[in-house]
Amino acid sequence: SAENQSISVLGRQFPNQMDGRPAQLQYITVYAIIILVMSCFLFSRTQWAIRGGVRVCERMFSNMTHRVLHAPMSYFDTTPLGRILNRFTYDVEQVDITLSQFM
């Protein structure tokens, strides 16, 4: 039957699993290597997404701050400081929440 035969994959011979622990150890080694490689890719992808999100947040915060600080003086004369601060903090919060949801 097929379960009592050895397997050849990519030129490498794997004995059937009924041969005992040494045969099963080869299969476990292959699975462990696959898990290790997947973990490395997962870690790299996560780091890439986090660093990208931080860069985007920094740029957006810098642009928002620049726009508010370079607004015409008439804007500050007609708009109360509390409203400007409230709106600015709300916008920063929305950017942080939206970016964290999409990462």
N, C-alpha and C positions, 0 to 999 in steps of 0.2 A: 504494500500500500504506500501512498505518497508520504504519510507521516513517518515512515521508517527510513526514508531516503535522505541523503545529505543534500544541501542546497548550495548552488554556486551563484554568487552575485558579484559582478564586476571583477571576475577572475579570482575571487576569494572563496575558498571552500568552507562552508559551515556544516558541521556534523549535525545529525538529527538530534533533537532535544532529548530523546529517550536514552542517550548515551551517558547521562549523568550530569553531575555538576560542572565538570570542565567544559562540556558542550554548551550548557546553559550560560556559563560565564562569558562565552564569546558573544552571545546574543545580548546579554546585559551590558557588555562593554560597548557594543554598537549603539544601544539605546542611550547609554550615559553620554557618549560623544555627541549624539544628536541633541540631547537636552542641553549640554554645555554650549554648543554652537548656537542653539536657539536663545539661550539665556544671554549670550554675548550680544546677539543682534537686538534683542529686546532692550537691554540696557543702553545700547548705542542709540536706538530709536528714541527712547525716553529722554536721554540727555539732549539729543538734537531738538526734540519738541520743547523741552523746558527752556533751553537756552534761546531758542527762537522766540518763544513767548515772552521771555524777559526782555529781549532786544526790542520787540514790538512795543511792549508796555513802556519802556524807557523812551523810545522815540515819540510815541503818542503823548506821553506826559510832557516831554520837552516841547513838542509843538503846541500843546494846549497852553502851557505856561507862557511860551513866547507870544502867542496870540493875545492872551489876557493882558500881559504886561505891556504890550505894544498897542493896545487899544487906544483910540483917541481919548483925550481928557474929558470930552463932553460925555462919554459913556460912563465914566466914574462919577461925574457930577449928577447925572440923572438916575443912576442905579445904586441902590444902597449896598454897602460893602457886604452886609450879611447875605444878601441875595446872590451876589457874585460868588462868595465863598461857598454857599450852599450848593449852587449850581455846579461849581467847579468840582467839589468833592463828590457830588452825585455822578457827574460824568466820569470821573476817575474810577469810581466804584463800578459803574456799568462796564467800562472797558475791561477792568480786571475780571469781573464775573463772566462776561462774554468770552474773553480769551481763554479763561480756565475751562469753560464748558467745551470749547472746540479743540482743546489740546488732548 
